[in-house]
Amino acid sequence: MLRWMARLYLRITGWTLLGSPPDLKKYVVVAAPHTSNWDAVYMLAMATIYGIRIHWAGKHTLFQFPLGWFMRWIGGLPVNRRSGRNTVQQLADEFAKRDRLILAVAPEGTRERAEFWKSGFYFIACQAKVPLVLGILNYEKKTGGLYHVIEPTGDIQVDMEKIRNFYAEAKGKFPEKFGPVRLREEFAESKE
């Protein structure tokens, strides 16, 4: 029933689902561009049609009573930013604990324009030893889905070049809010 409703929603809104999920049990979805709250709605509808369960990370306080059960039900994973472990480590640990985990991360970290992406998505995949899967919502063409699988090599510049090429033509709901596809760490490595 949920899959039928998700298909109907995409049809009514004029969207087409392209690509396909990889036949993998664990991976990090790079969810970009992220310029609108609607991105989550389309992502969840597409995941439902694909038949996959997407998880996402949220501040641990979102998972308290009375909405905690609902946040977990829709795929939320609580992250405590005040704990001794950093967010990357907490999410890499989630991969180690589970047989299956598809974690969507919006690397922009905000719906506003950012000059750099946050690198957490990359380092989670590296620490958890799982691939990155490039997901896209292209509002200009009203298409979206999961596409390329990238096995992180640890060479951030090489890996980011592949990611940059993929998102070169991406158009978010508010294109002016989609900043450059780059990480601060790329520039730190080039200075060494």
Buried (B, 14 or more C-beta within 10 A) or exposed (E): EEEEEBBEBBEEEEBEBBBEBBEEEBBBBBBBBBBBEBBBEBBBBBBBBBEBEBBBBBEBEBBEEEEBEEBBEEBBBBBEEEEEEEBBBBBBEBBEEEEEBBBBBBBBBEBEBBEBBBBBBBBBBBBBEBBBBBBBBBBEBEBBBBBBBBEBEEEBBEBBEEBEEBBEEBBBBBEEBBBEBBBEBBEEEEEE
